[in-house]
Amino acid sequence: MMEFQELRLKPKADQRLRTGHLWVYSNEVDSDLKQFQPGELANLATATGKPLGTVMVNPHHLICGRIFSRASGQPLSHKFIRHRLEAALRLRSQAFDRPYYRLVFGDSDGLPGLVVDRFGATLVVQVSLAGMEQALTEIISALNVVVEPTTIVLKNDGKLRASEGLDSYVRMEQGQLLEGGLVELEENGTRFMAPVLAGQKTGWFYDHRLNRERMSHYARGKRVLDVCSYIGGWGVQAARAGAEQVLCLDTSAFALDLALQNAQLNGLQGKLAILEGDAFAAMKSLRDSGERFDVIILDPPAFIPRRKDYKEGRLAYSRLNQLALRLMSQEGILASASCSMHLSQDDLLDVVRASGRQIDRQVQILEIGHQGPDHPVHPAIAETQYIKSLLARVGPAEF
């Protein structure tokens, strides 16, 4: 047990933490936060001095402490991190038979501020908290023992780093990538090249794996529109499942070029076309041109990044879903998703319901989706449950 400063709570502030939550808010703390440095480890204690565990501290943040161990005096040592990584790997090895998944999902895997995506022998590491940044040497060492990767990329350019006083950087820690900073992966039997250096987040989004697999059951022989397609995660899988034609729509020419390459990688050249442009404007143009699609996929970026953006963001989801339904064939399939933590599953259901009523279309909910098991939900932390997805059949007012 190491000697750490004590972070003491106000009376009754421990009640939420005793139910399983891991975050300490600055208004719950009785200690002088000015005596702590960003990333410092501290022993958390109740108002009466009873130990609650070890936390990473950020005195300048609303969430001023994050519990990573229920034992006091626990350092972020190689041994401790390796133990958590081994537990995370056991879960993924049970869930998936191929080494392509999110290996570490922050708080849900007992390693707050750490994300690790696995692409076979390549790992992409993202650190967002000062405490984890200070343990980076131990993290890399433990990953090399537990996973034995050939390549490790540090993709430390996330938005949260600024609030932790951390620099933004992307660098090769060890090994090398394919030309263009690409890495190969496989999802649901489909091959992809992902841009881990220049792409969004880690270069790929494993969180919708199960939802993409379910969507593919409805794609055979259909005309598919993949909105906010990125590099074709949904669209290429729809084409591989037998879609007659897929149109990928995105604002990024770089991403769309990779979508075409990913279609070719799977022998689907000619099945997939691309359209560069703003989703809202392009969908209106497609509607005005009389285009119709049998399956429409909506996987936009988070329209509600903060709670105060809820009203405007929900309106954006409504507009997007209404446009999709206006482009839908007589009896089409809508795959509608949200990665906004502040939009609940019930909210998304209501957006789709209201969109149907707005244009006098009948909506039947077929399946409700969720993030995959490599993004486990911490039952006490609502923020870890962020993916919502549904599949719906959309028909005329009377089937």
ZAMARGU-4260 file (C-alpha; in steps of 0.2 Angstrom, whole numbers, plus 5000, padded with zeros to 4 digits):
<rodrens>
0) 5000/5000/5000 | 5007/5017/4995 | 5006/5033/5004 | 4994/5045/4995 | 4986/5061/5000
5) 4968/5058/5006 | 4953/5065/4996 | 4939/5067/5009 | 4921/5068/5005 | 4907/5078/5013
10) 4894/5070/5024 | 4883/5058/5014 | 4893/5061/4998 | 4898/5043/4998 | 4881/5035/4996
15) 4881/5036/4977 | 4898/5028/4977 | 4893/5014/4988 | 4880/5009/4975 | 4894/5006/4962
20) 4897/5023/4954 | 4915/5028/4951 | 4915/5047/4949 | 4918/5060/4962 | 4911/5077/4959
25) 4920/5093/4965 | 4905/5099/4975 | 4905/5082/4985 | 4923/5085/4991 | 4928/5092/5008
30) 4946/5092/5005 | 4955/5107/4997 | 4957/5102/4979 | 4971/5115/4976 | 4983/5103/4986
35) 4981/5090/4972 | 4990/5090/4955 | 4981/5084/4939 | 4983/5065/4937 | 4988/5063/4956
40) 4982/5047/4964 | 4974/5049/4981 | 4965/5038/4994 | 4946/5042/4994 | 4938/5042/5011
45) 4921/5046/5018 | 4918/5061/5029 | 4921/5050/5044 | 4938/5043/5037 | 4932/5026/5031
50) 4942/5021/5015 | 4933/5020/4999 | 4947/5016/4987 | 4960/5024/4976 | 4956/5038/4964
55) 4964/5048/4950 | 4962/5067/4953 | 4959/5082/4942 | 4957/5097/4953 | 4951/5108/4939
60) 4937/5097/4933 | 4919/5094/4938 | 4923/5076/4939 | 4937/5078/4951 | 4940/5060/4955
65) 4938/5043/4947 | 4939/5027/4957 | 4949/5014/4948 | 4952/5002/4963 | 4941/4999/4979
70) 4958/4996/4988 | 4967/5011/4996 | 4984/5015/4991 | 4984/5006/4974 | 4997/5012/4962
75) 4994/5011/4943 | 5008/4998/4942 | 5012/4986/4928 | 5005/4972/4939 | 4989/4980/4942
80) 4986/4986/4924 | 4991/4969/4917 | 4978/4961/4929 | 4964/4972/4922 | 4970/4969/4904
85) 4970/4950/4906 | 4952/4951/4913 | 4947/4962/4898 | 4955/4950/4886 | 4946/4935/4893
90) 4929/4943/4890 | 4933/4948/4872 | 4940/4930/4869 | 4924/4923/4875 | 4913/4935/4864
95) 4923/4935/4848 | 4933/4921/4838 | 4944/4934/4829 | 4956/4947/4837 | 4946/4962/4831
100) 4937/4972/4845 | 4939/4985/4858 | 4950/4978/4871 | 4948/4991/4884 | 4933/5002/4887
105) 4938/5014/4901 | 4928/5014/4917 | 4919/4998/4911 | 4935/4988/4912 | 4942/4996/4927
110) 4954/5008/4918 | 4946/5025/4917 | 4953/5036/4903 | 4960/5022/4893 | 4953/5015/4877
115) 4962/5001/4867 | 4956/4995/4850 | 4963/4979/4843 | 4966/4975/4825 | 4975/4958/4825
120) 4993/4962/4829 | 4990/4981/4830 | 4984/4990/4845 | 4978/5008/4844 | 4978/5016/4862
125) 4969/5032/4867 | 4972/5040/4884 | 4961/5054/4890 | 4965/5057/4908 | 4981/5064/4916
130) 4982/5049/4928 | 4982/5037/4914 | 4995/5047/4904 | 5007/5047/4918 | 5005/5028/4918
135) 5008/5026/4899 | 5025/5017/4901 | 5016/5004/4912 | 5002/5003/4900 | 5013/4999/4885
140) 5023/4987/4895 | 5007/4977/4901 | 5000/4977/4883 | 5016/4969/4877 | 5015/4956/4890
145) 4996/4952/4888 | 4993/4954/4870 | 5011/4953/4862 | 5006/4965/4848 | 5019/4969/4834
150) 5012/4987/4832 | 5006/5000/4845 | 4999/5017/4839 | 4996/5031/4852 | 4981/5041/4845
155) 4980/5054/4859 | 4971/5068/4850 | 4954/5067/4859 | 4944/5082/4865 | 4945/5077/4883
160) 4964/5079/4884 | 4963/5098/4884 | 4952/5098/4900 | 4966/5087/4908 | 4980/5099/4903
165) 4987/5086/4891 | 4995/5089/4874 | 4987/5082/4858 | 4998/5070/4848 | 4997/5054/4837
170) 5013/5044/4836 | 5019/5026/4832 | 5025/5019/4848 | 5032/5003/4840 | 5031/4993/4824
175) 5023/5000/4808 | 5007/5001/4799 | 5003/4998/4781 | 5005/5012/4768 | 4994/5027/4771
180) 4993/5023/4790 | 4980/5009/4787 | 4977/4993/4796 | 4966/4978/4791 | 4952/4971/4801
185) 4938/4959/4799 | 4920/4962/4805 | 4905/4950/4802 | 4916/4941/4789 | 4919/4957/4779
190) 4936/4964/4777 | 4941/4982/4779 | 4955/4994/4779 | 4954/5007/4793 | 4964/5023/4794
195) 4971/5023/4811 | 4982/5038/4809 | 4971/5050/4799 | 4954/5043/4803 | 4940/5047/4816
200) 4944/5041/4834 | 4954/5025/4832 | 4950/5024/4814 | 4936/5011/4816 | 4919/5010/4826
205) 4917/4992/4833 | 4902/4998/4844 | 4889/4995/4830 | 4896/4977/4825 | 4880/4968/4831
210) 4869/4981/4823 | 4877/4980/4806 | 4876/4961/4807 | 4857/4962/4810 | 4855/4975/4796
215) 4863/4964/4784 | 4848/4951/4785 | 4837/4964/4777 | 4849/4970/4763 | 4848/4956/4750
220) 4842/4962/4733 | 4839/4979/4740 | 4844/4997/4735 | 4853/5004/4750 | 4857/5021/4756
225) 4871/5023/4769 | 4870/5040/4777 | 4886/5047/4786 | 4894/5031/4780 | 4912/5035/4785
230) 4923/5021/4777 | 4908/5010/4773 | 4906/5000/4789 | 4887/4998/4786 | 4887/5000/4767
235) 4900/4987/4762 | 4892/4974/4774 | 4875/4977/4766 | 4884/4975/4749 | 4892/4959/4754
240) 4875/4952/4761 | 4868/4954/4743 | 4862/4971/4741 | 4859/4975/4723 | 4866/4993/4725
245) 4873/5003/4739 | 4876/5022/4739 | 4887/5029/4753 | 4885/5047/4758 | 4897/5057/4768
250) 4905/5074/4769 | 4923/5067/4768 | 4931/5062/4751 | 4945/5054/4760 | 4932/5042/4769
255) 4922/5039/4754 | 4938/5034/4744 | 4941/5021/4757 | 4923/5015/4756 | 4926/5011/4738
260) 4943/5003/4742 | 4934/4992/4755 | 4921/4987/4743 | 4934/4981/4731 | 4944/4972/4745
265) 4928/4961/4746 | 4926/4959/4728 | 4911/4971/4727 | 4917/4983/4715 | 4902/4990/4705
270) 4890/4986/4719 | 4894/5002/4729 | 4894/5020/4723 | 4898/5036/4733 | 4891/5053/4736
275) 4900/5067/4744 | 4890/5081/4753 | 4881/5087/4768 | 4869/5073/4774 | 4853/5085/4775
280) 4856/5094/4759 | 4861/5078/4749 | 4846/5069/4755 | 4834/5083/4750 | 4842/5083/4733
285) 4840/5064/4731 | 4822/5066/4736 | 4819/5080/4724 | 4827/5069/4710 | 4814/5056/4714
290) 4826/5043/4721 | 4820/5029/4732 | 4829/5016/4743 | 4823/5000/4751 | 4835/5001/4765
295) 4841/5017/4773 | 4855/5018/4786 | 4857/5033/4798 | 4872/5032/4809 | 4876/5051/4811
300) 4889/5059/4823 | 4883/5064/4840 | 4871/5078/4838 | 4870/5080/4857 | 4888/5082/4863
305) 4882/5091/4879 | 4866/5090/4889 | 4863/5108/4885 | 4862/5103/4866 | 4848/5091/4869
310) 4834/5102/4861 | 4843/5107/4845 | 4851/5089/4844 | 4835/5080/4845 | 4828/5091/4831
315) 4842/5086/4820 | 4839/5068/4823 | 4820/5071/4819 | 4825/5080/4803 | 4837/5067/4797
320) 4824/5053/4801 | 4810/5062/4792 | 4821/5064/4776 | 4825/5046/4777 | 4807/5041/4777
325) 4803/5052/4763 | 4816/5043/4753 | 4810/5026/4758 | 4802/5014/4745 | 4784/5008/4748
330) 4789/4995/4762 | 4807/4999/4766 | 4819/4996/4781 | 4826/5010/4792 | 4841/5007/4802
335) 4842/5022/4814 | 4856/5025/4826 | 4862/5037/4839 | 4879/5038/4848 | 4873/5053/4859
340) 4873/5048/4877 | 4860/5061/4881 | 4847/5054/4868 | 4839/5039/4876 | 4833/5023/4868
345) 4815/5029/4871 | 4820/5046/4863 | 4826/5037/4847 | 4810/5027/4846 | 4799/5042/4848
350) 4809/5051/4835 | 4806/5037/4822 | 4788/5036/4828 | 4785/5055/4826 | 4794/5055/4809
355) 4782/5042/4803 | 4767/5051/4808 | 4773/5067/4801 | 4773/5060/4783 | 4758/5048/4786
360) 4769/5032/4786 | 4766/5016/4796 | 4782/5011/4807 | 4785/4994/4814 | 4799/4992/4826
365) 4808/4975/4821 | 4824/4975/4832 | 4831/4986/4845 | 4850/4986/4845 | 4864/4990/4858
370) 4883/4992/4858 | 4893/4976/4857 | 4900/4966/4872 | 4917/4974/4869 | 4909/4990/4875
375) 4902/4983/4891 | 4890/4995/4901 | 4894/4999/4919 | 4877/4998/4927 | 4880/5013/4938
380) 4887/5024/4925 | 4874/5029/4912 | 4887/5037/4901 | 4894/5020/4897 | 4878/5016/4888
385) 4879/5027/4873 | 4874/5017/4857 | 4856/5016/4852 | 4850/5008/4837 | 4834/5001/4830
390) 4828/4992/4814 | 4810/4997/4808 | 4799/4993/4793 | 4791/5008/4785 | 4776/5006/4775
395) 4760/5016/4769 | 4748/5022/4782 | 4738/5005/4780 | 4748/4990/4776
</rodrens>
